[in-house]
Amino acid sequence: MSEEYSRLMGNVALKEIINSLKSGEKTISAIAEDLKKVSPSGIQPLVVELYLWLLQQRGYVQVKGSGPNAVYSLTDKWKELESQASK
């Protein structure tokens, strides 16, 4: 398993954001809502946005649009990393 994959999935918030995106494209508010199912207090949308920015900078998430209606999804780069980690 790659160090990068382990580091990302070792962070509970990042792991849950990635898991949320596995079901398809989502807005920040939809991801934040998904996280409430995992943790009663959830994660603030601003924090979700910061984690998404981090994932986008690394090439694992792409965004369409901007502002509150921006839609995020996992990239092929993420799918490759995950595939390599499961070997």
Protein Blocks (a to p, Z undefined) as FASTA:
>chain_A
ZZklmmmmmpmklmmmmmmmmnoccdfklmmmmmmmmpmnlpafklmmmmmmmmmmnopa
ccedehjlbccdddfklmmmmmmmmZZ
